[in-house]
Amino acid sequence: MENKGMEKQGNIKHRVITMLDRDELEFLDKLGKDALFSTGHKLSYNEILRALIDFSKEIGLSAQNVDSDEALKRKLFEQIRISLIKPKTV
């Protein structure tokens, strides 16, 4: 099923390895299982992370002047606030 998305986008996919602590991994598991119990489809770690990356791109997140993960979180919240205020163009 995941190959369909690869063919549709025409992009070459690359493997990314990340180190998560137990709490972060449990959170990803919970998101996947919440989707499973409410829709019948369990979201994979890949689907969750890709959606978060796509969301960040769509709201215009940049890492300019960001020097830590905490600074990136603050920048993400700031960008979300800006994107909620900014009128959408059709």
VENGISUL-V93347 format. One record per helix or strand. SS is the DSSP state (@ for helix, = for strand). FROM is the first residue (numbers start at 1). TO is the last residue. If there is no record, write none. Layout:
<<SS;FROM;TO> <SS;FROM;TO>>
This chain:
<<@;2;9> <@;22;39> <@;45;58> <@;69;85>>
